[in-house]
Amino acid sequence: MKRFFAWLKAIFNRGMDNLEDPDIMLDQARRDMQQALASNREKAVQAITQKNRLQNMLDEAERKGAQLEAQASTALRQGNRELARQFLREKANTDATISTLKTTLAQAVETVESVKIAIKRQEEEVRRKAAEALAMKAQWKQAQIQDSITKALDGLTFESEFEGSFAAAKEKIQNKQAEASARSEMYSGSVQGKIMAMEDQAMDAAADQQLAELEEKLGLASPNVAAEPAAAETDVDSQLDELEKRLQQGQ
């Protein structure tokens, strides 16, 4: 159950990420501004319509007042003062209506002009925001491209990153070579190495002696060849004596 809720949470977060995509947010903001502008325009049209109705009522009242005054003048010319008085009374009521209409119309005209200015400013703001939204969308696209480039280059390696490994391997090889050289040097200078060298010399002397004897049997040896093995053997004996003295001193 816990894993199921975690899955639902992940799905919800992914959906919110999609909803909060800058492209979608900017498009929605642009639509909202356009809808608000359209709504305000409609209200402005209604306000202008009412102002025009007031203007028509004022014009009609002024025409009626002028007509009543003309009728009163005609009645006076005909000697009918009572009828003229009625026309003038009705004209007085019309004049009061005209005065009220003029005040109301002046307020309506002021309001409508203010609304027109506000609508004009809103239109300019919508155009400015639309251009800004396009620029922001372009910036968002650039940011996405830069992020893609960064992700593509993530983990990219160059030879300089391996210099440490090469240096460590090189140092290890050099240390091993130095150690081998040291061991070889120690071995060649040890007593055992000298003994083995002497044994090699003794074996070489014995082989030379056997070779000389064989040459003598075959009649191939020269007169002074026979003395060489004895000299070599004497040299080996002297080296053995010297080695025994060194070993006794070491003990």
Secondary structure, DSSP 8 states (H G I E B T S, - for coil): -HHHHHHHHHHHHHHHHHHT-HHHHHHHHHHHHHHHHHHHHHHHHHHHHHHHHHHHHHHHHHHHHHHHHHHHHHHHHTT-HHHHHHHHHHHHHHHHHHHHHHHHHHHHHHHHHHHHHHHHHHHHHHHHHHHHHHHHHHHHHHHHHHHHHHHHHTT---GGGGHHHHHHHHHHHHHHHHHHHHHHHHHHHSHHHHHHHHHHHHHHHHHHHHHHHHHHHHT---TTSTHHHHHHHHHHHHHHHHHHHHHHHH-
